[in-house]
Amino acid sequence: MDVDIWAWVGDTQQQLSEAGNVGLAMALGDLPAQAYEGRYPQLDVMAPAIAQQAEALGLPWLEFYARYWHLVGRVGDRAQGAVAIGDAEELLAFSQREEVRDCPAAPAAVEALALAWANADGPGYAGQRLEKLGAAIEGLPADQPAYTGLVTQYVAALVDAGRAEEAVTYAESAVEQLRAVDKPASWELGAASAGALLAAGRADAALTALQAAADFPADDPPAKPHRDGVRRARILAELGRTAEAVDALPDLDVVGNHPRDFVEWAQVVLKLAGSSQITNTWQLGRVLRQWIDYFSMMGGYQARVELALVAGDLAIARQGVWQARLLAGLAEQFSGELRDAESVTGRIAGLRAAADATSEPDAPGSEEERVAYFDAADGFNADPEKWVGWLAPISGSDLEATRRHTTTLGFLGYPATGADIYWKMLVDSGDIATADSDDVAYLTTLLIEARQDERLEQMAAMLPHAAQHLTLARLHSARERWAETAAEGEHAIAAGAGTEARRLVSGAAQQLDDNARGAQVLLEVLDELNDEDVWRMVVMATAAEDWDTVRKGAAKIGMPIQSTEGPIEEEMGLIRVILPAPDGGQRQVLSIRTGPATARLALPQPRGMEYNAGDLVVFDPQLLEPIPDDPKEQENFVPPFAAVSILRPGGYVSYFFDGAAPSESDWAEFTEVMAERGWPMWVYSEENYTVTHPTSGETLPGVYGWVAVPPDVAATDVDALLDDATERWSHPLAWLDLAREIDVEVERHERIVKEYGL
């Protein structure tokens, strides 16, 4: 988006703020950063909210802006494929409306659709991508903001179409056109050009091209380092420069947060796996299996086939024959979603042949001793992948072996395979009705993880009454169907299902805001509860203001409470309460703990927040950060806890102040005045915040923040106090919003804001 767009964004922010939409105004300019920095929870909340508000305000450019950045956050680093195609097509249709098509960024909707297609099945959609992108690029000047992204996607589409040399030529031509209008190529275009050269078999030239792109500005700056590392490692691996490739390749803990890099990273690892510098372990196999599942959910059809084949080859290298066979089967199954599966048919057959030609590692002991050896294995160093192969011959006939074999399969990412074995042993045999409760629980977990809900319901119908309802409650809880969870859990409790049923009912009741029932169902078996259960009960009892139950829970976990009845209002030290912010992020609010799960917020919050100083909140007593080991750090450590709900609002109202910072003595006097009245005040400005002297133009230290007042304090009294407290300052303080609210000296405050550049 160009300068004009950003100027328009600033104007729109002001409009939203003046209309009272402070949260939306705060988030508007942050949407690109949310998309690029991976702040997806914020993006997924704020972008649709802004789009909805834009529609209501009749601002189609704003609606396009919000919908576009939301889609970029999905099809970019998250690499969503088929699940995003419909939304991308809708955005493209929206961009072609008369009131939107003049937006300089409107052609970028074509780029977003091309990305969604590429994520789903790059080669299969290559023709459609070239057609749409070509039409959008035709006649589009190179200095337009959407040009670079469109031509980058065109290069990628040519490579996927098998036209690598043409892609190289096209990329070079695009760079020349950009140079002609004094616009630099993006790093993404340079990396695409390097990829085209590599696909054309010109690895040396590819490395040169990537090095030349190092100084190009990136469209997605946060992603540039790890994406460059993966692409560089791939080229170096192709050149046989193994040590350099390993050094360039980002670690798994970096790439694991960026699905867009999953496939290429795995391909590089496979290329380097024969070296001593890359460790090919069962942990790697488990991660790749998780990535396959990710692309299954996101409609990344080509990616999951490729990952299955790469993971299969790596499994063969580890002698993981059983896993290679399963992965070959998955690749074949997944290939049915590809628009052209011929390109992978030979590779699937090759993987199967390699599995047939590979020997399993030698098993420890005889089959009769296998379970005992499994139980005796070192839990840290044992290889679960090998144990799956070793237990397979007796799994399905020996119950103890079956338990270990199937649950290990589930752990490694193959719950459906484990469920099939267990099912034959317990259900097909007709023994499920009399099966041990642990076996029912194991099979239930496998079926839930395999998302075989109908099969699970079929099994539940064969179980005794209590186990049937408990099993269904587990299923509903896993699918977050809370009303159904509560109903089935209550039936299970009535039938004597035990503590697990009570936990399910309690959790569902909390989600349904029925905290009284959630606490009561645990209180009934208080002596059987562990500390985690007790804390859950305390939180829900607090939300329901059932103080008797809170005290019983506190006594159970050894937390002393001074009072014996009524609301618990004690000073238990400072904590940080983590609350949601309007932009979808989080705010940490310094608070005073008043009970086992209550705290009173101590800091004033900006207008537009759903909470403020003086509010009594319920929090989850589970620490969000570990207590530091260093005794000195412990002294300054303020424990953070997640807020659950507002128990009682304090009714405080916040007012904003801004201006040049006074002397230390004046500021100390000001804060003392606020403290004497019990008005929470907090400075939100950073130390580097400055304002401008209205006559000399010199830079002055600035200060801004919020003061909160109780509900019985009139706005006019706040204005009068601020006036008295600051009248002797060298530079005036402004509280424009308050002045406008009471219509007192509005022009004076507007002048201060203008003259000091506040």
N, C-alpha and C positions, 0 to 999 in steps of 0.2 A: 504494500500500500504506500502511495507516494505522499509528499508533503501536504498536498491539498486534502487528501483523505484524513491525515492526522489532524489538520486544522479543523476539519469537520467533526472529527471525534471529540476534540476539545470543546467545541461549541455545544455538541450534543450532551456532553457530560454536565455542562453548566445548566442546560435546559432541564435535565433529569433532576439535578440537585435542587433547583429552584422549585420544581414540582413536588419536592418532598421525597423523591426516590434516591436518597443518599446512598444506600447500599448499591444500587445499580450504577450510579454515577462513579462510585469508588472502583467498581469492578470493570467498567467498560474499557478503559485503556489498558487493563491488565490481561485481557483475553489472549492476545498473542503470546505473552509470556507464560500464561497458564498452559497453552497448547504445547509450546516448545520446551518448557521446563518440567513437563510431566505432572503438573498439578491438576490431575484429571478429576478428582472429586470436586474441586472448585469449579473447573470448567463445565462439568456435567450439570452443576447446579445453576451457575450464573448465565451461561450462554443461552439456554432455553428461556430463562427468566427475562433476559434482555430482549430476546426475539419476540416474546409474547408482549412485553411492554411496548416495543417498537411498533408492533402491529396495532396495538390499542391507540398509540399516539399518531398513527399514520406516517411513520418514518420508514419507508421501504429500504433505504440505504442502510439504516441501522439494523433492520431485520436481516438483510443479506450479510452484513458484517458479522453479526452474532452467529448466524447459522453457518457461515463459512468457517469461522475459527473453531467452532465446535466440531465440524466435520474434519478439519485439518488435524485436530487433536485425536480423532478416531482413525483416519486412514494414514496418518503420518507415522509417528513413533509406535502407536498401538497396532498398526498394520491390519486394521479390520478390513475384511474382504466382502464376501457376499452379504453379510449382515448390514453393510453400509451402502450397498449399491442403490437400493431404493431411495434412501435419503439423498444420495448424491444426484440421482436423476431428478428428484424434486427440486433440489437447489439449482440445478442447471435450468430447469423450466422457469423457476422464479427469476433467475438472472436475466432471462430473455424477455421479461415483461417490460413494457414501454417505460415505466417509471423507475426501472432499475438498470436497464441496459447501458445507460450513459455513465454508470459508476466505473471508474478506471479499473477497478479490480474485478468487475463482473466476469471477464473471460476466465478468471481463475477457477470458476465453477467447473469448467471443462477439465482442468488439471485435477481437481478433486475426484471427478468421476473416473478419469483415467487411472488414478491411483487406486481407487476401490476395485476397478476391474483387474489391475495388475496384481493387487493383493489376493484376489480370489483365484485367478488363473492367468498369469502373465502371458504365456504363449497362446492359450486358448482365446484370449480377448485381444491379441495383438492387432488383428485386422480392424476391429472396432475402435481401438485406441488410436491407431494411425489415422483413421477416417475422421474421428471427432477432433483430434488434436490438429491435424492438417488444416481442417476448415477454420479452426479458431486462430491458427497462426497466420493463415493467408491474409495478407493486407494489414496485419498488425505491426505497427512500427516497433523497432527494437528498443526504443526508449520507454515503452509502456511498462507499467509495473508487473503485468502478468506474463510478459514475453519470455523471460528466462525460465520460469517454471514450466511453461508449456513446451519449450524446445527441449528441456531436460527430459521431460516425460516422453517426448517424441523419439529421442535417442534411445531411451530404455525400451520403448515399444519396438523399434527396429531390431534391437538385439534379440528380444524375445521372438521376433518373427524370423530369426535366422539370417538377418541381413546385416551382419556385423560391420563389414567394410563400408556399406552405405551409411551406417550409423556413425562411423568415424568421420566420413566426409561431411555429413550433415552437422555434426558437432563443431567441426573446424569452421564451417561456413557461418554457423550461429555466433561463434566467438568473434569472427571478423565483423559481422554486422553490429554486434555490441560495441566493438572497438570503434567503429565508424561514427557512432553517436556518443562517444566518450563515456560509455557505461561499462563497468567491469563485468566480466563473467562471474557467475556465482561458483562457490566451491562445489555445489551439487552438480552443476553442468560439467565442471572439470572432472569430477569423480565418475560421472556417467560416460564421459569421453574415454577415461582410463578403462572403464569396464568394457566399452566397445572394442578398444584395442586388444584387451585381454581375450575377449571372445573371438577376435579375429586371429588369435595365435601370435600376437605381437607383444609379448610380455615386457620386453625391454622398453618399448615405446610407451606401454601402459604406465610403467613406473615413472618414466620421464614426465608424462602428462600429469600424473598425480602429484609429483613434486612441484610442477609448475603451478598447480592449482592451490598449493599450500597457502599462498597469500591472498587468494580470492576471498571476498566477503561471503559468509554463509547465510543462506536464507534461514537456516535453523542453527544459530550459533551454538547452543548448548550441546547439540548432537554431533557437531563437527569432529571433536577429538576422537570419540570412540568409533564413529563411522569411518573416519580416515584411517584409524588403526586397523580395523577389520579389512578394509579394501587394500591397504598397503601390505598387510600380512598375506592376503590371498595372492597378490602379485608376486611377492618375494618367495612364497611357497612354490609357485609355479616355476620360478626361476631356479629353484633348488637351493636358495639361500636360507636354509632352515633356521639357523641361529637368529638371523635378523628377523625372520618371519615370527618366530616365537616371541622375540622382544617387542615387536610391533603389535602383536595380538592382545587386545584388551582382556583382562581377567573375566572369568565367568560372573563374578559378583557385580561387575560393571555392565556387561552385556545382558545379564539376566533381567535387567529393568527395561530393556529396549527390544521389544518383539521384532521390529523392523530389521534387526541385525541377526536374528536367530539363525536363519538358514545359511547365510554366507559365513557366519562364525563357525557353524557346525561343519561346513564344507572345508574350511581351512583346517580345523582340528583333525578331520579325517585325513587330509593331505599330510599333516605333520605327525600323525599318530605313530608312525614307525620310528620316530626319533626318540632319544632318551629324555628329551626335554618336555615332552607332552605325556602326561599320565592318562592312560585310557582305563578308567575305573568304572565300577558299577554305579558310583554316584553320578558320573557323566551320563550313563545310560538312563538313569532315573530322571535326570533333568531333561534330556531330550524327549523322553516319554511325556513329561509334563508339557513341554512345548508343543508336541503333537496334539495333545488335548486342547491346548490354548487355541491353536488354529482350527480345530474342529468346531469350537464354540464361535470363532470369529469368521467362519466361512473362508478360511485360507486354504483352499483345496490343493493348489499346487505346492504350497509350503509344507503341508502335512505329509504329502506323498514323498517329497524330497527328504524331509527329516526322517521319515520312516526308513527310507533306503540308506541314508547316511548312518542312522543309528544301527541298522542291521549290519552294515559293513564293520562298524566299530565293535559290535557284539561278537561278530565272527573273530575279530582280532583278539578278543578276550576269551575265546572258546565258549561264548554264551550261545550255544547252538539253539536251545529252546527259545531264547528271546529273538534270535535272528529269524526263526521260522514264524513266530508270531508277528514280527514286524513285516515280513514278506506278505503274510496274509492281510495285515492292515493296509499295506501299500496297494495291494490288489483291490481290496474293498474300496479304499479311498479313490483309486484311479477311476472308478465309475462316475465320479463327480466332474472329472476333467472333460473339457470339450474335445480333446484329442488325446486318448490314452496310449496311442501306439508308441510314443517316445519313451514310455517307462516300462512297457511290457517286457522288453529284453532284460532290463535291469532287475526286474522282479524275479524273472527266471534265473538270472545269474546269482541273485542272493540265495534263492532256494538251493541251487546247485552247490554253492559254497557251504551252506549249512550241512548238506548231505555229505560233503567231503571233509567236514571238520569233526574231530573227535571231542567228546565231552571230557573235561578234566577228571582225573581219577578221583573216585569217591573215597572218603575215609571209612574204613570198616565195612562190615557186611550190612545188608538191608535190615537185618534184625537189630543191629546196633545203631542204625542211622539216627533215630530220634534221640537217643542218649547222647550221641556225639553233637547233635544240633544244640541240645540243652547245655552242654558243657562248653560250647564254643564261646570265645571271647566276644562279648557284645560290641566292643569297639572295633576290633580288627577283623571279625568274621565277614565273609563276602556273601551277602544274601542272594546274589545272582547265582553263585555256584550252588548254594543250598537248594534253590528251586530245582535245579537239574538233578541234584542228588536225591531229593525227596520224591521226585516225580514217579519213580517206579512203584512206590508203595502208597502214594497218595490216592485216595478214593477207595482204598480197601482197609487201610489201617487208620483208625480215627485220630490217634495222636499225630501221626504223620500228616494227615489231611489238614488238621487244624494249623499246623506250622507252615505247611506248603501253601495253602490258599491265602492265609493272611500275609505271608511274605510276598506272594504274587500281587496282592492288593497294594502292599507297601511300595513295590517297584513300579506300580502303574498299570497293572493288568487285573483289575478286580473282576471283569467279566469272565476271564479264564478261570479264576479261582472260584467264582460263583457257580460256573458250570460243573466243576468237580464236586463241590459241596452239594449241589442240587441233586446230582445223580446218586450220591451216597445217602442223603437224608430224605429228600422229597420223592424222587422216583421210587425209592425203596419202600416208601410209606412209613418210614420211621420218624418223620418230623414231629408228629404229635407227641411222641415220648422222648424227643431229643433233649439233651442237656440245655439249660438256659444259655450257657456260654456259646454253644454251637449255634443256637438260634440267633444270638446277638452277632456272632461272627458273620454268618450268612446274611443277616440283615444289613450289616455294614457294607459287605461286598456288593450287594444288590443296589444299595443306595448310591455307592460310589460309581457303579456301572450304569446308573440311571435306568435301571430296569424296574420301574415302579409297578407296572402291571404284574410282573412276575412276583414281586414282593407281596402284592395284595393277594395273589393266588396262594402263596405260601401261608400268609397270615390266616386265610380262611381254614387252613388245616390244623391250626394250633388250638390249644385249650383257651378258654375264655380270657383269662388274664394276659397270657402271652400274646394272644391275638390283638388285643387293644394296645398293649405296650408296643408291639411291633409297628402297628399303624401310627401310633403317636410319634415314634421315632422317624418314620417316613415323612409325616406332615411337618415335623420340626425341621428336618433337613431341607424341606422345600419351602420353609417359612410360611406355612399355612397355619397361623396361630390359633384361630378359632377351632379348627379341626384337631390341632394338637391338644388343646385344652379338653375338648370333648372326649377324645379317645383316652387321654391320660386319666381323666376322672373315672371313666369306666374301669381302667386298669387298676386304679387305687381301690375302687369299691370291690374289685375281684381279688385284692390282696397282692398286687404286683410288686409292691415294695418301694424303696427309696428312689429308684431310677424313674418310676412313674411320677413321683412327687416332684422331682427335679424338672421333668418335662412340663408338668402343669404349671409349676412356678415360673419357669422361663416364658411360657406362652402367656401367662397372666400378666407378667411385666410388660410384654410387647403389646398386650391389649389394654394396658393402663388399668388393670384390675389388681392393684398392688395389695389391697387388703387380702384377697384370696391367695395371692402368690406368697405372702408372708405366712398366712394361717396354715397353708398346706405343709409348710416346712416346720412350723412351730409344733405341730402335732407329733413330730418325731424328732424333737430337738436333740435328745440324747444320742441319736444315731447319726447326726450330721457332722461332717468335717468342717474345718474353718471356712472354706470357700462357700459352702452352703449357708453357714451362719451369717457370713457377711452379706450374701445375697438377700437373706431374710431381713437383715437389719436395714438394708437399703430400701426394700419394698415397704417395710413397716414404717420407716421414716417418711416415705412419700405418702403413705396412708395416714400419717400422724397417729399411729398406734404406738404410743410411747411405752406402754407396758411391755409389748413384745420387743421393742428396741432394747429396753433394759435387760430383759431375759437373754437376748442375744449377746449383749455386751458382757454380761456376767459369764456366759458360756465361754467366751474367748479371753476372759480375764482383763477386760477394759473397765476401770473404775468409773462410776458415775456418781457424783455427789448428791444430786437430788433424787428423791424417791418416787415422785409422781409428777404428772403434767409434762409439758414440753421441756425438752432438754436444752438449756441455754447456758453453756459454760464456755470459758475462754480456754481453748486447748492449743493455742499457738497459731502461727501463720502458715498458710498453705497457698499453693497456686491452683486455682480452679480453671480448667481448660473448657472454654465455651465456644460455640460456633460464631463465626463472624458473618456479616451480611454478604461478603464476597465469596462465601463458600469455604473460607479458610478457618482458622482458629485464633482465639485470643486468650492470653494468659492473664488472669485477673487476680491480683493479690487479695487474699481473703483471710478472715479470722474463723478458725474452726470452732464451731459451737457445740458439736456433738459427734457421735461416732460416724455419722454420714451427712452432717449439715455444716454449712459455712455461710458467713455473711460477707458479701462482696464489699471490699474496702475502697475500691478505686472508682471514680466517676467514669462513665462511658459516654461516647458521642451520641448525639441525637440519632434516632433511627434504629438503635439497638433494642433488642427485646429484653434487655436486662440492664441494671444500673447499680451503683453503690447503694447499699442498704438492703438489697434483695437477699432473702434467705434461700439458699439453693441446696438441693440434695446432690451428693457426689458419690461416685463409686470409690470405695476406700482402697482399691488396688492401685499401688504406686505405678505411675507411668515412666518413671526413671529410677534406676537403682540408687540406693544411698551410697555416696562416695566412700571409698576405703580410707582416704586421707582424712585424719581427724580435723585438720584445719579447714578442709573443704566441707566437712560435715557441719562445722559451726555456721557456715553461711548458706547451707543447703535448705531451700524451702521446697518441701515435697509437692509434686504436681499430681492432681487427681482430675479425672474426667467428670464434668457435670452431668447429671442425669435429668434433672428437672428443676424448675423454680417452685419452691414450696410456698413462699409468701413474698410477693413483691413489696419493696420498701416504699414505693411511690415517689422516690427521689427524681428530680428533674435536673438535667445538665445544661450548663450554659458555657459557650465557647469564648475564650479570650485570646487575644493575639496582639503582639506589639514588640517594641524594643525592650530588651531586658533591663531592669533597674539595677541599682547597686546591690551589693550583697546584703547590706543592712536593711535596705528598703524591702528586699525580697523576703528576708527573714521575718520582718515585721508583718508583711502581707500573709505569709503562711501561718504565722501565729494567730492572726485575726481569724483566718478560716478555721483553724483548729479549735479556737475558743468557742466558736459557734457550732462545732461539730459538722462542718460542711466539708465533705471529702473533696480534695483538690489534687490534680495530678498534671504534671507537665509532660506532654507527648512529643514536644519538639526535641530534635537531636542537638548535640553540642555545636554542630556546624551550621545550625539554622541562623540566618542573618536577615536583616531588613536594611532599608536604605534611608539615610538621613534626608529629610525633605528639602533642606536648603544646600548643604554642602555636597550631598551625593555620596558621602562616605558610607562604608559598610559598618553596620552596628550589630552586635549580638542580639538575637531575637529570642522570643519565648512564646509558645502557645500551649494551650491545654484546656482542660474542662474543670469546672467546679460544679458539684452536685449539691442540691439543697433538699431538705425534707419537704413532704407535701404541704405542711402548714406554713411554709415560707412563701410570701407573695413575691412575684417577679419584680415589683417595684422596690421591695426591700433589698433584693439582690443588687439591683442597679444602684441604689443609694449607698450600700456598703462598698461596692466596687469603686464608686466615685470617691467616697471618703478615703478609702485605703490607698488610692493611687494618685490623689490630687497633687501631692508634693513631688512626684517623680519627675525626673528630667525630661522624659518622653512619655507621652500618653499611651494608655492601654485601650484597645478597642474591644467592645463586646457587641458587635453589630446585630447579631440575631436577637439578642435580648432587647436591644434598643428598638428594633422593629416590632417586636412582640408587644411592647408597652407603649410604643410611639413616643419615645422620649429621646431628644437630641439625636435623632437618626442621622441628620446631615453632618453633625460633628463626627460621628463614628464612621460614616462613609468617607469623610475627608481624611481621617486618620488612615483608613485602609488604603486609600488611593495614594496619599503622600508618602507613606512608608513602604508601599509596595507589598502589603500583607497578602 
